[in-house]
Amino acid sequence: MIPTLLFLGLLFCFPTAFHEPRPHHAKVVIADPALERKVDASLQQRHPGWFDVTAATDAREARRAVLDRTAVAGYATQGRNAVLYVAEANGTALEQALAKGFATVAARRHQKLTITDVAPTVSKDENGTTPVYLAVAWNVPGYILATTLLRAVTFNRRKKMLAIVAASALFSVVGFFVGAGLGYFPYEPSALGIAFLLSTAVATFSLGMAPFTKQFFPLAGLGLYIVLSVPSSGVAPVQLLPAFFQGLHAVMPLGNAVDALRGVLYFNDVGVLRPVLVLCAWIAAGMTLLGLDAWRHHRAAVRPPGESGREDVPEPPVEDPSVEAPSPTALPVHPHHFGEQLPMLEGTVRDDGQQPLRHAVVTIMDAGGRQLVRTSTNVRGQYAVTGLPEGYISVVASYPGRNPVVHQKLLQSGTAVRSDFTMHDRHSGSPAHPAHTGRSGRA
């Protein structure tokens, strides 16, 4: 299902956005109120729906509107000459469309059209699209980072957020210095903050939505950050996109990051506040989802097993093998190195004389009595398990000729729990240890 829906999304979104780009209600300013109606009528006759025309008092105000990003072009006339003020930073495709539209207007008035670029780009960014490519490099890894952290079962939510902050800072610094060092955009340190917010917003929201989208998480992530984000990002200037993608550009993190980057790189920080606030809103939404998930798990954890009157069935894992949630797995007992899975539950099984029992069977069951994983102890009587769900579990130790022992434990994300057993000889008359509930941390 996921490849099929992704195929359909790409099939309809990318061609719809990029096929025959033309202006859709691009805002332009005419530097003469008396001329504004004539120019508007001429443009609507030749290019209906391309431009929204407003008037300015003079050429300086028309030029200022382009620099203030309230318009994509300003048009002024003086005698036999006409000047079109544009910003190459908005994209050369938009500049060409504007030149095409206003060349017709100037020709009808027998004027010579001059195009003046008021926001030129660096030489290696002639198309004005480098901010988009850099933003994509900060956008997609944020989603991949979140999918990686889903497998970090020994990280609590605080550690996962710290990992997002650290990785986003690293991505932003490396990307900025590579881009600026190679001359792809001006050396403007404010871009670091935009890059950091973008990576943090994508990673935080992805991590927050994962528990709610469940097995549809890959589809939701790819849909948000590729299928919908890339066509609306600014690869084609947003004014050349259909209305649907212009609306997406206003709310998606990638499109807002591109707007903010262009503002700090080429427009002296004009028009940066709104996209920054949108990126912050995505971060806040991700934090809210994480908080809701924590509250949901807390309620489930403090409720004694069976209180709800029904069997608690764990949520299904994400089906994509590259991003699937961890499944209960037995681990070898040894010092764990960087990159290896860490145990969530571990312990030792001993006999009456406190000697380790080798090959004792340890079975972990959920609150509904369903077996999650089974393992056996090593020569030192030790066992270790990871990938267990949060909430109450039952740990059962059994060994031939000895009474089985059951412990109940409360597992919480990011906390390792110990469950040690002492098993008595079945014929000694010693009772089995009673079940108990508890939770212990591990440094």
Secondary structure, DSSP 8 states (H G I E B T S, - for coil): -HHHHHHHHHHHHHHHHHSS---SSEEEEES-HHHHHHHHHHHHHHSTTSEEEEE-SSHHHHHHHHHTTS-SEEEEEETTEEEEEE-GGG-HHHHHHHHHHHHHHHHHTT-EEEEEESS---GGGTTS-HHHHHHHHHHHHHHHHHHHHTT-TT--HHHHHHHHHHHHHHHHHHHHHHHHHTTSS---THHHHHHHHHHHHHHHHHHHHHHHHGGGHHHHHHIIIIIITTTTTTSS-GGGS-HHHHHHHHHSHHHHHHHHHHHHHHSTTTT-HHHHHHHHHHHHHHHHHHHHHHHHHHHHHHS-TTTTSS--------S-TTT-----EE---S---TTS---SEEEEEE-TTS-B-TT-EEEEEETTS-EEEEEE--TTSEEEEE---SEEEEEEEEETTEEEEEEEEEE-TT--EE--EE--BTTTT-------EE-----
